[in-house]
Amino acid sequence: MTKALAVTLGQYSDAGKKPINQDFYGAYIPTEPLLNSKGIAIAIADGISSSNVSQIASQTSVTSFLDDYYCTSDAWSVKNSVHKVLSATNSWLFSQTHNSPHRFNKEKGYICTFSSLVLKSQTAHIFHCGDTRIYHQSSNGFECLTQDHRHVISEESSYLTRALGIHNTVDVDYSSRPVEEGDFFVLCTDGIHEFIAEKKLSEYLNKLGPSPSKYALDDLAKTIANDALDAGSDDNISLQIVIINQLPEKLVNEISQAVSQLPLPPKIEPRMDFDGYKIIRSIYISSRSHVFLAEDSVSGERVALKFPSAELKNDTDYLESLLREDWIAKRIDNPNVLQAKSPARKQNYLYTVTEYIEGQNLMQWMIDNPAPSLEQVRNIIEQVAKGIQAFHRREMIHQDLRPQNIMIDTSGTVKIIDFGSTKVAGISDIHANNEGIVGTLQYSSPEYFVNEAITSRVDIFSLGVIAYQMLSGKFPYGKNVSRAHTTLEQRNLRYLSLNEHGINVPRWIEESLRKAVSINSLKRYYEISEFIYDLRTPNKNFISKDQQPLIERNPLAFWRGLSLVLFLIIIFQSTLIQ
């Protein structure tokens, strides 16, 4: 039986010596599939004592976090999901204060500190803002994972430098670390940690027996809280204690489970009946996969079925990548991205079902159209860009954008296909995938060849190469990008102007392409929409380059020219003297 993530949680909260408890905590332990895709979320918040409404802020921040986090896309990373949720919560709290009688006195507004722990796969994700704390006890000892955002003026005076609701934007600390079975986490407010030393907290945990029950953890939490009161705590007292009982296998997820459960299909032949489909004909066959046109026996809809090659039946990584394509396609609803089809019946074999695109790929289109107009290129590139934007909005990087993976149907609609190399942040939280060079060399971004961090800008580079190739039939750096394996070698690469290939385009078009395929990723477009805009609208920065003096546009050429002029003057003067 597959192991799943399992924890035991103990909690306690009390107003202490104050009339109102402005602390709030919560946790959510979901069942599958959310347990695998989103993990377990635990949160604690502490209102500020100067405010009469901060308990509302505490409760809102915790409840909205637990509700909204599980509504975010499972393609998103934990970090991105939580940051978006907390940003929205912070904006709401800030607006409540701004629209209240206390808008000029934030100390009486909707403000609270916040800390949360998300356990996903074998990793703990820590988020923190304020002076609540998260501790971690492992085989390496007892450690505080958060840093108080409080400025101390004196023993009697201090103030929060960061909290939810103070400003219209919020900066949340984030860190992550691997965990092991038997690890403890403690989340607590300042009413606890200001009066109970870290060493004492560790001793409490060490006194617990093996596999403590929820009741044992609840009792311990209450004991620690009472000890804090006895030690002089005059604040609300709240804490949560979590022990990790069981961790899932590192590579176990929804996709890998499907690979282990579904058998490989039999040999597929035209005219045969297969799993509720009538096989019509072969569309594409390679050493890795076989794609067939089929007709749904019930609906009559024509679809494309993709089967793994028999030679790769024991390659688990490949089989997972095949199903990952289906997983990705089902999460992107965009007219410029291949659409997945969900069978109305149980699927009995390992294969994928997508819409059938009647048309040709972009490589064939370029062969048929060797000298396209600028408008034709713009139209196709813009459609590809819209599809790529759909990936990027979901924290996905395609990584294998090339003409063979772009289809153009009979109506002129462009669709991105083949998601086998796509990097998904939400899956990378569980285990790293698609490391190294995963695309086609001619279209792969320079970052792959020098082991730099891979961001969404690699797709922008590939799109820029495709646009350049459509206009010229060539590549912007020839075939030299894949041969440059050091930063120095990459710096020496020379961009080949379209004019060198006899292609005349406006200067600003040339410069937009040059920026899109910049060797330095930081000099590349940050968003793909910027590139598309510049292909349509003259960028004043690119136009001004034509108007700049030569010394600014090309200093080397300027000084060489000046040296030549001075040399000629010297020769001329020597001639006169003679």
C-alpha positions as CSV (number, residue, x, y, z in Angstrom):
1,M,0.0,0.0,0.0
2,T,1.3,3.5,-0.9
3,K,2.3,5.6,2.1
4,A,0.6,8.9,2.5
5,L,1.6,12.0,4.5
6,A,0.3,11.7,8.1
7,V,0.6,14.0,11.1
8,T,-0.7,14.3,14.7
9,L,-1.7,17.8,15.8
10,G,-2.2,19.2,19.3
11,Q,-3.5,22.8,20.0
12,Y,-4.4,25.1,22.9
13,S,-5.4,28.7,23.2
14,D,-6.5,30.9,26.0
15,A,-7.0,34.6,26.7
16,G,-4.7,34.4,29.6
17,K,-4.9,37.5,31.8
18,K,-6.6,39.6,29.1
19,P,-10.3,40.0,28.7
20,I,-10.3,39.1,25.0
21,N,-8.4,36.4,23.2
22,Q,-7.0,38.0,20.0
23,D,-5.0,34.9,19.0
24,F,-6.4,32.5,16.4
25,Y,-5.2,29.2,15.0
26,G,-6.3,26.6,12.6
27,A,-5.3,23.6,10.5
28,Y,-6.6,21.5,7.6
29,I,-5.6,18.0,6.9
30,P,-7.2,17.1,3.6
31,T,-7.8,13.7,2.0
32,E,-6.5,12.7,-1.4
33,P,-6.1,14.1,-4.0
34,L,-5.6,17.4,-2.1
35,L,-3.3,15.8,0.5
36,N,-0.8,14.9,-2.3
37,S,-1.2,18.0,-4.5
38,K,-1.5,20.7,-1.8
39,G,-0.4,19.1,1.5
40,I,-1.3,19.9,5.1
41,A,-1.7,23.5,6.2
42,I,-1.3,24.9,9.7
43,A,-1.5,28.6,10.7
44,I,-1.5,30.8,13.8
45,A,-2.1,34.6,14.1
46,D,-1.8,37.1,16.9
47,G,-3.7,40.4,17.0
48,I,-2.2,43.6,18.4
49,S,-3.3,44.6,21.9
50,S,-3.8,48.3,21.0
51,S,-6.6,47.4,18.7
52,N,-10.2,46.4,19.6
53,V,-10.7,44.7,16.2
54,S,-7.4,42.8,15.7
55,Q,-9.1,39.5,16.8
56,I,-11.1,39.9,13.6
57,A,-7.9,40.3,11.7
58,S,-6.4,37.1,13.3
59,Q,-9.5,35.0,12.6
60,T,-9.8,36.3,9.1
61,S,-6.2,35.7,8.2
62,V,-6.2,32.1,9.4
63,T,-9.6,31.1,8.0
64,S,-9.1,32.8,4.6
65,F,-5.6,31.2,4.4
66,L,-7.0,27.7,5.0
67,D,-9.9,28.2,2.7
68,D,-8.2,30.0,-0.2
69,Y,-4.9,28.1,-0.3
70,Y,-6.8,24.9,-1.3
71,C,-8.6,26.8,-4.0
72,T,-5.4,27.8,-5.8
73,S,-4.2,25.8,-8.8
74,D,-2.4,22.6,-8.1
75,A,0.0,23.5,-10.8
76,W,1.3,26.4,-8.7
77,S,4.1,26.1,-6.2
78,V,3.3,26.2,-2.5
79,K,5.3,29.5,-2.3
80,N,3.3,31.2,-5.1
81,S,0.0,29.9,-3.8
82,V,0.5,31.1,-0.3
83,H,1.9,34.5,-1.3
84,K,-1.1,35.2,-3.5
85,V,-3.5,34.2,-0.7
86,L,-1.7,36.3,1.9
87,S,-1.4,39.2,-0.5
88,A,-5.2,39.2,-1.0
89,T,-5.9,38.8,2.8
90,N,-3.5,41.7,3.5
91,S,-5.2,43.9,1.0
92,W,-8.6,43.2,2.6
93,L,-7.4,43.9,6.1
94,F,-5.7,47.2,5.0
95,S,-8.9,48.3,3.2
96,Q,-10.9,47.6,6.4
97,T,-8.7,49.8,8.4
98,H,-8.6,52.5,5.7
99,N,-12.4,52.6,5.5
100,S,-12.8,52.7,9.3
101,P,-12.6,55.6,11.8
102,H,-9.0,54.4,12.6
103,R,-7.6,55.0,9.1
104,F,-5.1,57.5,10.6
105,N,-4.2,55.4,13.5
106,K,-3.1,52.0,12.3
107,E,-2.4,50.7,15.8
108,K,-6.2,50.5,16.3
109,G,-6.8,48.9,12.9
110,Y,-7.2,45.4,11.5
111,I,-3.6,44.2,12.0
112,C,-2.2,40.8,13.1
113,T,1.0,38.8,13.0
114,F,0.9,35.5,11.0
115,S,2.9,32.3,10.7
116,S,2.0,29.2,8.7
117,L,3.4,25.8,8.0
118,V,2.6,23.8,4.8
119,L,3.7,20.2,4.8
120,K,3.8,18.8,1.2
121,S,5.5,15.5,0.3
122,Q,8.8,15.5,2.2
123,T,9.2,19.2,2.5
124,A,8.1,21.8,5.1
125,H,7.3,25.3,3.7
126,I,7.4,28.1,6.3
127,F,5.7,31.5,5.9
128,H,6.1,34.3,8.5
129,C,5.1,37.9,9.1
130,G,5.4,39.5,12.6
131,D,6.5,38.0,15.9
132,T,4.7,34.7,16.1
133,R,7.2,31.8,15.8
134,I,7.7,28.4,14.3
135,Y,10.2,25.9,15.9
136,H,11.5,22.7,14.4
137,Q,12.8,19.7,16.4
138,S,14.6,17.0,14.4
139,S,17.6,14.7,14.7
140,N,19.7,17.9,14.2
141,G,18.3,19.5,17.3
142,F,15.8,22.3,18.2
143,E,15.7,25.4,16.0
144,C,13.6,28.5,15.6
145,L,12.7,28.9,11.9
146,T,11.4,32.5,12.0
147,Q,12.8,35.9,12.7
148,D,10.8,38.4,14.8
149,H,9.8,41.5,12.8
150,R,9.9,43.7,15.8
151,H,12.1,46.7,16.5
152,V,13.1,47.0,20.2
153,I,13.6,50.5,21.5
154,S,14.1,49.5,25.1
155,E,13.1,46.8,27.6
156,E,9.7,48.6,27.9
157,S,9.2,49.8,24.4
158,S,9.1,48.0,21.0
159,Y,6.9,48.0,17.9
160,L,6.1,45.7,15.0
161,T,7.9,46.4,11.7
162,R,5.9,43.9,9.7
163,A,2.4,42.4,10.0
164,L,-0.7,41.7,8.0
165,G,-2.8,44.8,7.4
166,I,-0.2,47.5,8.2
167,H,0.5,48.5,4.6
168,N,-1.3,47.9,1.3
169,T,1.4,45.4,0.3
170,V,3.0,42.8,2.5
171,D,6.5,41.2,2.6
172,V,6.2,37.6,3.9
173,D,9.3,35.6,4.8
174,Y,9.6,32.2,3.1
175,S,11.8,29.2,3.7
176,S,11.6,25.5,3.1
177,R,13.4,22.4,4.5
178,P,13.3,18.6,4.2
179,V,11.6,16.8,7.0
180,E,11.8,13.3,8.4
181,E,9.3,11.0,10.2
182,G,9.3,11.9,13.9
183,D,10.1,15.6,13.4
184,F,8.2,18.1,15.6
185,F,7.0,21.6,14.7
186,V,5.8,24.1,17.3
187,L,3.8,27.3,16.3
188,C,3.2,29.8,19.1
189,T,2.4,33.4,19.8
190,D,4.6,35.8,21.8
191,G,2.6,35.1,25.0
192,I,4.4,31.7,24.9
193,H,7.9,32.3,23.5
194,E,8.7,35.4,25.5
195,F,8.3,33.4,28.7
196,I,9.3,29.8,27.8
197,A,12.9,29.4,26.7
198,E,13.7,27.3,23.6
199,K,15.6,24.8,25.7
200,K,12.6,24.3,27.9
201,L,10.3,23.8,24.8
202,S,12.7,21.1,23.6
203,E,12.7,19.4,26.9
204,Y,8.8,19.3,26.9
205,L,8.9,17.5,23.5
206,N,11.6,15.1,24.6
207,K,9.5,13.9,27.5
208,L,6.8,12.7,25.0
209,G,6.7,9.0,24.4
210,P,6.9,7.4,20.9
211,S,4.0,8.2,18.6
212,P,2.1,10.5,20.9
213,S,-1.7,10.8,20.5
214,K,-3.6,13.9,19.7
215,Y,-4.8,14.0,23.4
216,A,-1.2,13.8,24.6
217,L,-0.2,16.8,22.3
218,D,-3.3,18.7,23.4
219,D,-2.4,18.1,27.1
220,L,1.2,19.2,26.5
221,A,0.1,22.4,24.7
222,K,-2.1,23.2,27.7
223,T,0.8,22.5,30.1
224,I,3.2,24.8,28.2
225,A,0.6,27.5,28.2
226,N,-0.1,27.3,31.9
227,D,3.7,27.3,32.6
228,A,3.9,30.5,30.5
229,L,1.2,32.1,32.7
230,D,3.1,31.0,35.8
231,A,6.2,32.5,34.4
232,G,4.5,35.9,34.2
233,S,2.9,36.0,30.7
234,D,0.4,38.8,30.6
235,D,-0.7,38.2,27.0
236,N,-2.9,35.7,25.1
237,I,-1.3,32.3,25.0
238,S,-1.6,30.0,21.9
239,L,0.4,27.2,20.5
240,Q,0.2,24.2,18.1
241,I,2.4,21.1,18.2
242,V,2.7,18.9,15.1
243,I,4.5,15.6,14.8
244,I,5.1,14.0,11.4
245,N,4.1,10.3,11.7
246,Q,4.5,9.2,8.1
247,L,6.0,10.6,4.9
248,P,5.0,9.6,1.3
249,E,7.5,8.1,-1.0
250,K,9.5,10.8,-2.7
251,L,8.3,10.1,-6.2
252,V,4.8,9.1,-5.3
253,N,2.2,11.5,-6.8
254,E,-1.0,11.3,-8.8
255,I,0.8,10.7,-12.0
256,S,3.2,8.0,-10.8
257,Q,0.3,6.2,-9.1
258,A,-1.5,6.1,-12.5
259,V,1.6,4.7,-14.2
260,S,1.7,1.8,-11.7
261,Q,-2.0,1.1,-11.9
262,L,-2.7,1.2,-15.6
263,P,-1.4,-1.5,-17.9
264,L,0.2,-0.7,-21.3
265,P,-2.1,-1.0,-24.3
266,P,-1.9,-3.9,-26.8
267,K,-0.5,-3.3,-30.3
268,I,-2.7,-0.7,-32.0
269,E,-3.8,-1.2,-35.6
270,P,-6.2,0.7,-37.9
271,R,-9.9,-0.4,-37.8
272,M,-9.6,-2.1,-34.5
273,D,-11.9,-1.3,-31.5
274,F,-10.0,-0.2,-28.5
275,D,-11.3,0.9,-25.1
276,G,-14.4,2.5,-26.5
277,Y,-12.7,4.0,-29.6
278,K,-12.6,3.1,-33.3
279,I,-9.0,3.4,-34.5
280,I,-9.0,5.1,-38.0
281,R,-5.4,5.6,-39.0
282,S,-1.9,6.4,-37.8
283,I,-1.0,10.2,-37.5
284,Y,2.5,10.0,-36.2
285,I,4.9,7.3,-35.2
286,S,8.3,7.7,-33.5
287,S,10.6,5.7,-31.3
288,R,8.9,7.3,-28.2
289,S,5.2,7.4,-29.0
290,H,2.5,6.4,-31.5
291,V,-0.4,8.8,-32.3
292,F,-3.6,7.6,-33.9
293,L,-6.7,9.2,-35.2
294,A,-9.7,7.6,-33.5
295,E,-13.5,8.0,-33.2
296,D,-15.4,7.8,-30.0
297,S,-17.8,4.9,-30.3
298,V,-20.5,6.7,-28.3
299,S,-20.3,10.4,-29.3
300,G,-18.7,10.0,-32.7
301,E,-16.2,12.7,-31.9
302,R,-12.8,12.4,-33.6
303,V,-9.8,12.5,-31.2
304,A,-6.1,11.8,-31.2
305,L,-4.9,8.9,-29.0
306,K,-1.2,8.9,-27.9
307,F,0.4,5.6,-26.9
308,P,3.8,4.9,-25.4
309,S,6.2,3.0,-27.6
310,A,6.6,-0.6,-26.7
311,E,10.4,-0.2,-26.4
312,L,9.9,2.3,-23.5
313,K,7.4,0.2,-21.5
314,N,9.9,-0.1,-18.6
315,D,11.0,3.5,-18.7
316,T,9.0,4.9,-15.7
317,D,10.2,8.5,-16.3
318,Y,8.9,8.5,-19.9
319,L,5.6,7.0,-18.9
320,E,5.1,9.6,-16.3
321,S,6.0,12.4,-18.8
322,L,3.3,11.0,-21.1
323,L,0.6,11.2,-18.4
324,R,2.0,14.5,-17.2
325,E,1.1,15.9,-20.7
326,D,-2.5,14.9,-20.0
327,W,-2.4,16.3,-16.5
328,I,-1.2,19.7,-17.9
329,A,-3.6,19.8,-20.8
330,K,-6.5,19.3,-18.4
331,R,-5.5,22.4,-16.5
332,I,-5.1,24.8,-19.4
333,D,-8.2,26.0,-21.2
334,N,-6.9,28.1,-24.0
335,P,-7.7,28.1,-27.8
336,N,-4.0,28.2,-28.6
337,V,-3.1,25.1,-26.5
338,L,-4.0,21.5,-27.4
339,Q,-7.1,20.5,-25.5
340,A,-7.3,17.3,-23.5
341,K,-10.4,15.1,-23.8
342,S,-11.7,13.3,-20.7
343,P,-13.3,10.0,-21.6
344,A,-16.8,9.6,-20.4
345,R,-15.9,6.0,-19.3
346,K,-13.2,4.3,-17.3
347,Q,-9.8,4.3,-19.0
348,N,-8.4,0.8,-18.8
349,Y,-4.9,1.4,-20.4
350,L,-2.1,3.9,-20.2
351,Y,-2.6,6.4,-23.0
352,T,-3.8,10.0,-23.5
353,V,-6.7,11.5,-25.4
354,T,-6.7,15.0,-27.0
355,E,-8.6,16.9,-29.6
356,Y,-7.7,16.1,-33.2
357,I,-6.1,19.0,-35.1
358,E,-6.6,18.9,-38.9
359,G,-3.8,20.9,-40.3
360,Q,0.0,21.1,-40.4
361,N,2.9,21.9,-38.1
362,L,4.7,25.2,-38.3
363,M,7.8,23.5,-39.8
364,Q,5.8,22.3,-42.7
365,W,4.2,25.7,-43.0
366,M,7.6,27.4,-43.2
367,I,8.6,25.0,-46.0
368,D,5.4,25.9,-47.9
369,N,5.9,29.6,-47.1
370,P,9.6,30.4,-47.4
371,A,9.1,34.2,-47.7
372,P,6.2,35.1,-45.4
373,S,5.1,38.6,-44.9
374,L,5.8,40.4,-41.6
375,E,2.1,40.3,-40.8
376,Q,1.9,36.5,-41.3
377,V,4.8,36.1,-38.9
378,R,3.2,38.4,-36.4
379,N,-0.1,36.6,-36.5
380,I,1.4,33.2,-35.8
381,I,3.8,34.4,-33.2
382,E,1.1,36.3,-31.4
383,Q,-1.1,33.2,-31.2
384,V,1.8,31.1,-29.9
385,A,2.5,33.8,-27.3
386,K,-1.1,33.6,-26.0
387,G,-0.7,29.9,-25.6
388,I,2.6,30.3,-23.7
389,Q,1.0,33.0,-21.5
390,A,-1.5,30.4,-20.4
391,F,1.3,28.2,-19.3
392,H,3.2,30.9,-17.5
393,R,0.1,32.1,-15.6
394,R,-0.1,28.6,-14.1
395,E,3.6,28.5,-13.2
396,M,4.4,26.2,-16.1
397,I,7.4,26.5,-18.5
398,H,7.0,24.6,-21.8
399,Q,10.7,24.2,-22.4
400,D,10.4,22.6,-25.8
401,L,8.9,25.3,-28.0
402,R,9.8,24.6,-31.6
403,P,8.1,24.6,-35.0
404,Q,7.4,20.8,-34.8
405,N,5.4,21.4,-31.6
406,I,3.2,24.1,-33.1
407,M,0.2,23.2,-35.1
408,I,-1.8,25.3,-37.5
409,D,-5.3,24.0,-38.2
410,T,-7.4,24.6,-41.4
411,S,-9.0,27.8,-40.0
412,G,-5.6,29.3,-39.2
413,T,-5.7,28.8,-35.4
414,V,-2.3,28.0,-33.9
415,K,-2.0,25.5,-31.1
416,I,0.9,24.5,-29.0
417,I,1.3,20.7,-28.6
418,D,3.6,18.2,-26.8
419,F,3.9,19.0,-23.1
420,G,6.3,16.2,-22.2
421,S,9.1,18.6,-21.3
422,T,6.9,21.1,-19.4
423,K,8.2,22.1,-16.0
424,V,5.4,22.5,-13.4
425,A,6.1,24.3,-10.2
426,G,3.4,22.4,-8.3
427,I,5.0,19.0,-9.3
428,S,8.5,20.3,-8.6
429,D,7.4,20.8,-5.0
430,I,7.0,17.1,-4.8
431,H,10.1,16.1,-6.8
432,A,12.4,17.8,-9.3
433,N,11.6,16.9,-12.8
434,N,12.9,17.8,-16.3
435,E,16.4,18.7,-15.1
436,G,19.0,19.5,-17.7
437,I,18.5,20.2,-21.4
438,V,15.0,18.9,-22.2
439,G,14.2,20.7,-25.5
440,T,15.7,20.8,-29.0
441,L,19.2,22.3,-29.1
442,Q,18.6,24.9,-31.8
443,Y,15.7,26.4,-29.8
444,S,17.1,25.9,-26.3
445,S,17.9,29.0,-24.2
446,P,21.6,29.6,-23.3
447,E,20.8,29.0,-19.6
448,Y,20.6,25.3,-20.2
449,F,24.2,25.0,-21.4
450,V,25.8,26.8,-18.4
451,N,23.5,25.3,-15.7
452,E,21.8,28.6,-14.8
453,A,18.4,28.9,-13.2
454,I,15.5,28.1,-15.6
455,T,12.8,30.7,-15.7
456,S,9.9,31.5,-18.0
457,R,12.3,33.6,-20.1
458,V,13.6,30.4,-21.7
459,D,10.2,30.2,-23.6
460,I,10.7,33.8,-24.7
461,F,14.1,32.9,-26.1
462,S,12.6,30.0,-28.0
463,L,9.7,32.1,-29.4
464,G,12.2,34.7,-30.5
465,V,14.3,32.1,-32.4
466,I,11.1,30.8,-34.1
467,A,10.2,34.4,-35.2
468,Y,13.7,34.9,-36.5
469,Q,13.6,31.6,-38.4
470,M,10.2,32.3,-39.9
471,L,11.6,35.6,-41.4
472,S,15.0,34.4,-42.5
473,G,15.1,30.6,-42.5
474,K,18.2,30.8,-40.3
475,F,19.0,31.0,-36.6
476,P,20.1,34.2,-34.8
477,Y,23.4,32.8,-33.6
478,G,23.7,30.0,-36.2
479,K,24.2,26.7,-34.4
480,N,26.7,28.2,-31.9
481,V,24.5,28.5,-28.8
482,S,24.6,24.8,-28.0
483,R,28.4,24.8,-28.4
484,A,29.0,27.6,-25.8
485,H,29.3,25.9,-22.5
486,T,30.8,28.7,-20.4
487,T,29.7,32.2,-19.7
488,L,32.8,33.6,-21.5
489,E,32.0,31.5,-24.6
490,Q,28.4,32.8,-24.6
491,R,29.6,36.4,-24.3
492,N,31.5,35.9,-27.5
493,L,28.5,34.8,-29.5
494,R,27.4,37.3,-32.2
495,Y,23.9,38.0,-33.1
496,L,23.4,37.8,-36.9
497,S,21.4,40.7,-38.2
498,L,18.5,39.8,-40.5
499,N,20.1,42.2,-43.0
500,E,23.1,39.8,-43.2
501,H,20.6,37.3,-44.7
502,G,19.2,39.8,-47.1
503,I,16.0,40.3,-45.1
504,N,14.9,43.9,-44.8
505,V,12.7,44.8,-41.8
506,P,12.3,48.0,-39.8
507,R,15.1,48.6,-37.2
508,W,12.7,48.4,-34.3
509,I,11.6,44.9,-35.4
510,E,15.2,43.8,-35.6
511,E,15.9,45.2,-32.1
512,S,12.8,43.5,-30.6
513,L,14.1,40.1,-32.0
514,R,17.6,40.9,-30.7
515,K,16.2,41.5,-27.2
516,A,14.0,38.4,-27.2
517,V,17.0,36.2,-28.0
518,S,19.5,37.9,-25.8
519,I,22.2,35.6,-24.5
520,N,21.9,37.2,-21.1
521,S,18.5,36.3,-19.7
522,L,18.3,39.5,-17.6
523,K,18.5,41.5,-20.8
524,R,15.7,39.5,-22.3
525,Y,12.0,40.5,-22.1
526,Y,10.6,39.8,-18.7
527,E,7.1,39.1,-20.0
528,I,6.2,37.5,-23.3
529,S,3.5,40.2,-23.8
530,E,6.3,42.9,-24.0
531,F,7.8,41.1,-26.9
532,I,4.5,40.8,-28.8
533,Y,3.8,44.4,-28.2
534,D,7.1,45.5,-29.6
535,L,6.6,43.4,-32.7
536,R,3.5,45.5,-33.4
537,T,4.4,48.9,-32.0
538,P,7.7,50.8,-32.6
539,N,9.6,50.9,-29.3
540,K,10.9,54.4,-28.8
541,N,14.0,53.1,-27.2
542,F,14.8,51.1,-30.4
543,I,13.9,54.0,-32.7
544,S,16.1,56.4,-30.7
545,K,19.1,54.1,-31.4
546,D,19.1,55.3,-35.0
547,Q,19.2,58.9,-33.8
548,Q,22.0,58.4,-31.2
549,P,25.4,59.7,-32.1
550,L,27.9,57.0,-33.3
551,I,29.9,57.3,-30.1
552,E,26.9,56.1,-28.1
553,R,25.6,53.5,-30.6
554,N,29.0,52.0,-31.3
555,P,31.9,53.4,-29.3
556,L,34.4,51.0,-30.9
557,A,33.5,52.1,-34.4
558,F,33.7,55.7,-33.4
559,W,37.2,55.5,-32.0
560,R,38.4,53.4,-34.9
561,G,37.1,56.0,-37.3
562,L,38.6,58.8,-35.3
563,S,41.9,57.1,-35.2
564,L,41.8,56.6,-39.0
565,V,41.0,60.3,-39.5
566,L,43.9,61.4,-37.3
567,F,46.2,59.0,-39.1
568,L,45.3,60.5,-42.4
569,I,45.8,64.0,-41.1
570,I,49.3,63.1,-39.9
571,I,50.1,61.6,-43.3
572,F,48.8,64.7,-45.0
573,Q,50.8,67.0,-42.8
574,S,54.0,65.1,-43.3
575,T,53.5,65.3,-47.1
576,L,53.2,69.1,-46.9
577,I,56.4,69.4,-44.8
578,Q,58.3,67.4,-47.4
